[in-house]
Amino acid sequence: MARMKMVDTETTDPELKDVFEKMKQRGTVLNVYRMMAWSPALAKVWAPFARGLRTELSVPRRLRELLIVQIACRHESRYEYGHHAHMALVEGVTQPQLASLPHWHDSNLFDADESLVLQLADDLTHASGATAATMKALLDRFGEKHVMELLATGAFYCAVARIVNSLDCELEPEAGQHVVPPAA
């Protein structure tokens, strides 16, 4: 059960009404945004930034979604995983890869780029940031532009996981409640 109630999507608040209408044009108003809407200014800036991280960066979307689902797994964030597991599959991450995320080090299902992105996800969720070794490997492989995009995406989705977990945000049925992150 969610720890905060959600703002009604039919709100009469003029600032929120505009934000919710833009979200409805793209599909639906997610539960996390209905909770964030208690701060209309936050809801207004959060959604476009999240969308930009998913759609406007140059790092392949497949790697970004792999990063996000690993962060969701490490944070045990059912909500985040429920939304991004499907996106990862659409981008070419396989079901066996998703199932092996908790023990990816022991798997031969990930190539060198994927393994490096998974290491970044682990560093971001278990430490104060990426280790020097991970940063060196990322820079050597991807260069500064892609490293910044990966770091920003990973840090953002660590924040998302912490927010939705703190709120005990309920996963929307259409997001795939049957999808459960693999156990560590």
Contacts in CASP RR format, 6 or more apart in sequence:
PFRMAT RR
TARGET T0000
AUTHOR 0000-0000-0000
METHOD contacts of the structure
MODEL  1
MARMKMVDTETTDPELKDVFEKMKQRGTVLNVYRMMAWSPALAKVWAPFA
RGLRTELSVPRRLRELLIVQIACRHESRYEYGHHAHMALVEGVTQPQLAS
LPHWHDSNLFDADESLVLQLADDLTHASGATAATMKALLDRFGEKHVMEL
LATGAFYCAVARIVNSLDCELEPEAGQHVVPPAA
1 168 0 8 1.000
1 170 0 8 1.000
2 31 0 8 1.000
2 35 0 8 1.000
2 167 0 8 1.000
2 168 0 8 1.000
2 169 0 8 1.000
2 170 0 8 1.000
3 166 0 8 1.000
3 167 0 8 1.000
3 168 0 8 1.000
4 35 0 8 1.000
4 38 0 8 1.000
4 167 0 8 1.000
6 31 0 8 1.000
6 34 0 8 1.000
6 35 0 8 1.000
6 37 0 8 1.000
7 16 0 8 1.000
7 34 0 8 1.000
7 35 0 8 1.000
7 37 0 8 1.000
7 38 0 8 1.000
8 34 0 8 1.000
9 20 0 8 1.000
9 24 0 8 1.000
9 29 0 8 1.000
9 34 0 8 1.000
11 17 0 8 1.000
11 20 0 8 1.000
11 37 0 8 1.000
13 40 0 8 1.000
15 40 0 8 1.000
15 41 0 8 1.000
15 44 0 8 1.000
16 37 0 8 1.000
16 40 0 8 1.000
16 43 0 8 1.000
19 33 0 8 1.000
19 37 0 8 1.000
19 40 0 8 1.000
19 43 0 8 1.000
19 44 0 8 1.000
19 47 0 8 1.000
20 29 0 8 1.000
20 33 0 8 1.000
20 37 0 8 1.000
22 47 0 8 1.000
23 29 0 8 1.000
23 30 0 8 1.000
23 33 0 8 1.000
23 47 0 8 1.000
26 51 0 8 1.000
28 172 0 8 1.000
28 174 0 8 1.000
30 83 0 8 1.000
30 172 0 8 1.000
30 175 0 8 1.000
31 79 0 8 1.000
31 169 0 8 1.000
31 170 0 8 1.000
31 171 0 8 1.000
31 172 0 8 1.000
32 79 0 8 1.000
32 160 0 8 1.000
32 163 0 8 1.000
32 164 0 8 1.000
32 167 0 8 1.000
32 169 0 8 1.000
33 43 0 8 1.000
33 46 0 8 1.000
33 47 0 8 1.000
35 167 0 8 1.000
35 169 0 8 1.000
36 42 0 8 1.000
36 43 0 8 1.000
36 46 0 8 1.000
36 163 0 8 1.000
37 43 0 8 1.000
49 156 0 8 1.000
50 156 0 8 1.000
50 160 0 8 1.000
53 64 0 8 1.000
53 152 0 8 1.000
53 153 0 8 1.000
53 156 0 8 1.000
54 61 0 8 1.000
54 64 0 8 1.000
54 87 0 8 1.000
55 61 0 8 1.000
57 64 0 8 1.000
57 149 0 8 1.000
57 153 0 8 1.000
58 145 0 8 1.000
58 146 0 8 1.000
58 149 0 8 1.000
59 142 0 8 1.000
59 146 0 8 1.000
59 149 0 8 1.000
59 150 0 8 1.000
59 153 0 8 1.000
60 91 0 8 1.000
61 91 0 8 1.000
62 88 0 8 1.000
62 91 0 8 1.000
62 92 0 8 1.000
62 93 0 8 1.000
63 113 0 8 1.000
63 114 0 8 1.000
63 117 0 8 1.000
63 150 0 8 1.000
64 149 0 8 1.000
64 150 0 8 1.000
64 153 0 8 1.000
65 84 0 8 1.000
65 87 0 8 1.000
65 88 0 8 1.000
65 91 0 8 1.000
65 93 0 8 1.000
66 88 0 8 1.000
66 93 0 8 1.000
66 97 0 8 1.000
66 114 0 8 1.000
66 117 0 8 1.000
66 118 0 8 1.000
67 117 0 8 1.000
67 118 0 8 1.000
67 120 0 8 1.000
67 121 0 8 1.000
67 150 0 8 1.000
67 153 0 8 1.000
67 154 0 8 1.000
67 157 0 8 1.000
68 80 0 8 1.000
68 84 0 8 1.000
68 87 0 8 1.000
68 88 0 8 1.000
68 153 0 8 1.000
68 154 0 8 1.000
68 157 0 8 1.000
69 81 0 8 1.000
69 84 0 8 1.000
69 85 0 8 1.000
69 88 0 8 1.000
69 93 0 8 1.000
69 98 0 8 1.000
69 101 0 8 1.000
69 181 0 8 1.000
70 101 0 8 1.000
70 104 0 8 1.000
70 117 0 8 1.000
70 118 0 8 1.000
70 121 0 8 1.000
70 122 0 8 1.000
71 77 0 8 1.000
71 80 0 8 1.000
71 121 0 8 1.000
71 124 0 8 1.000
71 125 0 8 1.000
71 154 0 8 1.000
71 157 0 8 1.000
71 158 0 8 1.000
71 161 0 8 1.000
72 80 0 8 1.000
72 81 0 8 1.000
72 82 0 8 1.000
72 84 0 8 1.000
72 85 0 8 1.000
72 157 0 8 1.000
72 161 0 8 1.000
72 181 0 8 1.000
73 81 0 8 1.000
73 101 0 8 1.000
73 102 0 8 1.000
73 181 0 8 1.000
73 182 0 8 1.000
73 184 0 8 1.000
74 121 0 8 1.000
74 122 0 8 1.000
74 125 0 8 1.000
74 126 0 8 1.000
74 184 0 8 1.000
75 125 0 8 1.000
75 158 0 8 1.000
75 161 0 8 1.000
75 162 0 8 1.000
75 165 0 8 1.000
76 165 0 8 1.000
76 181 0 8 1.000
76 184 0 8 1.000
77 160 0 8 1.000
77 161 0 8 1.000
77 164 0 8 1.000
77 165 0 8 1.000
77 181 0 8 1.000
78 171 0 8 1.000
78 180 0 8 1.000
78 181 0 8 1.000
79 164 0 8 1.000
79 165 0 8 1.000
79 169 0 8 1.000
79 170 0 8 1.000
79 171 0 8 1.000
80 157 0 8 1.000
80 160 0 8 1.000
80 161 0 8 1.000
80 164 0 8 1.000
81 179 0 8 1.000
81 180 0 8 1.000
81 181 0 8 1.000
82 171 0 8 1.000
82 175 0 8 1.000
82 176 0 8 1.000
82 177 0 8 1.000
82 179 0 8 1.000
82 181 0 8 1.000
83 171 0 8 1.000
83 175 0 8 1.000
85 98 0 8 1.000
85 179 0 8 1.000
85 181 0 8 1.000
86 175 0 8 1.000
86 176 0 8 1.000
86 179 0 8 1.000
88 98 0 8 1.000
89 95 0 8 1.000
89 98 0 8 1.000
94 109 0 8 1.000
96 109 0 8 1.000
97 107 0 8 1.000
97 109 0 8 1.000
97 110 0 8 1.000
97 114 0 8 1.000
98 182 0 8 1.000
99 182 0 8 1.000
100 106 0 8 1.000
100 107 0 8 1.000
100 109 0 8 1.000
100 182 0 8 1.000
101 118 0 8 1.000
101 181 0 8 1.000
101 182 0 8 1.000
102 182 0 8 1.000
102 183 0 8 1.000
102 184 0 8 1.000
104 110 0 8 1.000
104 115 0 8 1.000
104 118 0 8 1.000
110 118 0 8 1.000
112 141 0 8 1.000
113 141 0 8 1.000
113 142 0 8 1.000
116 134 0 8 1.000
116 137 0 8 1.000
116 138 0 8 1.000
116 141 0 8 1.000
116 142 0 8 1.000
117 150 0 8 1.000
119 134 0 8 1.000
119 137 0 8 1.000
120 130 0 8 1.000
120 134 0 8 1.000
120 138 0 8 1.000
120 150 0 8 1.000
120 151 0 8 1.000
120 154 0 8 1.000
121 154 0 8 1.000
123 129 0 8 1.000
123 130 0 8 1.000
123 131 0 8 1.000
123 134 0 8 1.000
124 130 0 8 1.000
124 151 0 8 1.000
124 154 0 8 1.000
124 155 0 8 1.000
124 158 0 8 1.000
125 158 0 8 1.000
130 138 0 8 1.000
130 151 0 8 1.000
135 147 0 8 1.000
138 146 0 8 1.000
138 147 0 8 1.000
138 150 0 8 1.000
139 147 0 8 1.000
142 150 0 8 1.000
163 169 0 8 1.000
171 177 0 8 1.000
END
